[in-house]
């Protein structure tokens, strides 16, 4: 069973993805997802794409290790990438969408799914 959870004190936070044995409830692995504002993850096969404030990544669900990750995306000047609203995969491009909470404009991070190459940041 795959569980995503976060804990925050209102100032700082941590997010975690954990794989539990269905029969025993014991943890098989857990991985830290930097930050709070955990977005809705998606699972495709044995991989999960995850987001938090200023962070996007792809986790291997067999090992708990990241295939790739990008952090420090949060823009303190204009507030871009405070949280992510959706993730989509079209062909080999992963599109992470973030509605800017102040301006209601759409910010995007585009990553090549297989290689993990950062293709574009739009804000």
C-alpha positions in Angstrom: 0.0 0.0 0.0 1.4 3.4 -1.0 0.8 6.3 1.4 1.7 10.0 1.0 1.6 12.2 4.0 2.8 15.5 5.3 3.3 17.2 8.6 3.5 20.9 9.2 3.6 23.4 12.1 2.4 26.2 9.8 5.9 27.5 9.1 7.9 24.4 8.1 6.8 21.0 6.9 7.9 17.7 5.7 6.2 15.3 3.2 6.8 11.6 2.9 6.0 8.8 0.6 5.8 5.4 2.2 5.3 1.9 0.9 3.6 -0.4 3.4 3.2 -4.2 3.4 -0.6 -4.8 2.9 -0.5 -7.9 5.2 1.6 -6.7 8.1 1.4 -2.9 7.8 5.2 -2.7 8.1 7.1 -0.1 6.2 9.0 -1.4 3.2 10.5 2.0 2.6 9.9 5.6 3.0 11.3 8.6 1.1 11.5 12.2 2.1 9.8 14.7 -0.2 11.3 18.1 0.5 8.8 20.7 1.7 5.1 21.1 2.5 2.1 21.8 0.2 2.1 18.2 -1.0 0.4 18.1 -4.3 -1.7 15.2 -5.7 0.8 12.7 -6.9 0.4 10.4 -9.9 1.5 6.8 -10.2 2.4 5.3 -13.6 3.6 1.7 -13.4 6.4 1.5 -10.8 7.0 5.3 -10.7 5.4 8.2 -8.9 5.6 11.9 -9.7 5.4 14.1 -6.7 5.3 17.8 -5.9 5.6 20.2 -2.9 6.4 23.9 -2.6 9.1 24.6 -5.1 9.8 20.9 -5.8 9.0 18.3 -8.5 10.4 14.7 -8.7 10.0 11.2 -9.9 10.4 8.3 -7.4 11.0 4.6 -8.2 8.4 2.7 -6.2 10.6 -0.4 -6.0 13.5 1.3 -4.3 12.2 4.6 -2.9 15.0 6.4 -4.7 14.5 9.4 -6.9 15.0 9.0 -10.7 15.2 12.8 -10.9 14.2 15.8 -8.9 14.3 19.6 -9.0 14.0 21.9 -6.0 14.4 25.6 -5.3 11.7 26.3 -7.9 9.8 28.5 -5.5 10.3 32.2 -6.4 10.3 34.3 -3.2 9.9 37.5 -5.2 6.7 36.7 -7.0 5.5 33.5 -5.2 5.6 31.1 -8.2 5.4 27.4 -7.5 4.0 27.8 -4.0 2.0 24.6 -4.7 1.2 22.4 -7.7 -2.3 21.7 -8.9 -1.8 19.0 -11.5 0.7 16.7 -13.2 0.3 15.3 -16.7 2.5 13.2 -18.9 2.2 13.6 -22.7 4.6 11.5 -24.8 7.8 11.9 -22.8 7.1 15.3 -21.3 5.9 15.7 -17.7 4.0 18.9 -17.2 3.7 20.2 -13.6 1.1 22.9 -13.4 0.9 25.5 -10.7 -1.8 28.2 -10.5 -0.2 31.3 -9.1 -2.2 32.0 -5.9 -2.0 35.8 -6.2 -2.3 36.5 -9.9 -4.3 33.3 -10.9 -1.9 32.9 -13.9 -0.5 29.4 -14.7 3.1 28.6 -14.0 4.6 25.4 -15.5 7.6 23.1 -15.1 8.3 20.8 -18.1 10.7 17.8 -17.6 11.6 14.9 -20.0 10.2 11.9 -18.2 12.8 9.3 -19.0 16.0 11.4 -18.9 14.9 13.8 -16.2 16.2 16.8 -18.3 14.6 20.1 -17.3 13.0 21.3 -20.5 11.4 24.6 -19.4 10.2 26.7 -16.5 7.4 29.1 -17.4 6.3 31.7 -14.9 
